[in-house]
Amino acid sequence: MSVNAAPPAPHPLPPAAVIERYQYALEMLLPPPYQVFEFTVDQVGWNDIAQTHRIYRGRGFQRDELIADGGHAVKPPVVRIRRAARDRYAVSAVAPMPAGYTFMFAGVVRRGERLAYLFQTRPAGPAQAFVVRSVVIDGVSYLPSKITFATHAAKAAGSGTMLFAKSGSYWVATRVSVTSTVSGHQASESIVFSGYRFPKSLPTATFKTSHALSAASAAALSE
């Protein structure tokens, strides 16, 4: 999501002003036309998984390459191509909006000279399967740098944390951590995102073949 940072305030702003800037920053976000990144997922408890994936997104398509499993490289990678795949961890998909949540100011967080603002949040309407419990709003971009949440389903309940930061011109997820109970079993999951790139385009073959990309296509992605 493209970031247009507001000038940082030299002193803490009133909570209402922070929320006003926060809402404006979220409304101004634009998704990157193309992006490439990797994520490593570790699950323990229900299904034990340790995998690394490389993701390509653009033109409404997603290419998901499984490149490591259980600590071993997967060669050639296992590829899945999907159309209209939803970005579950896009900040615009998970950040609470003032229209749907009540924000309760909980304090200023200082990291060196950088300010951030902590708000507890409560859904304004009926609770849903995914509920944000708190948000830390960055004092420069006025976008969420941390979100805590709770989830609930028929046989599962959990809680977790999402972290976000600027990469290039965009605001992206950097880490997700979840602990849960699934059908009576304790489970945990950690996802770490890295290697974000935002090319101007992707080779045509990226979303047309489930085979490994050619050396020429791979070279184009690194430019």
Beta strands, then each sheet from edge to edge (+ up, - down):
strand 1: 34-44
strand 2: 49-58
strand 3: 61-69
strand 4: 72-83
strand 5: 101-111
strand 6: 114-123
strand 7: 130-138
strand 8: 144-152
strand 9: 156-167
strand 10: 170-182
strand 11: 185-197
sheet 1: 4+ 3- 2+ 1- 11+ 10- 9+ 8- 7+ 6- 5+
end
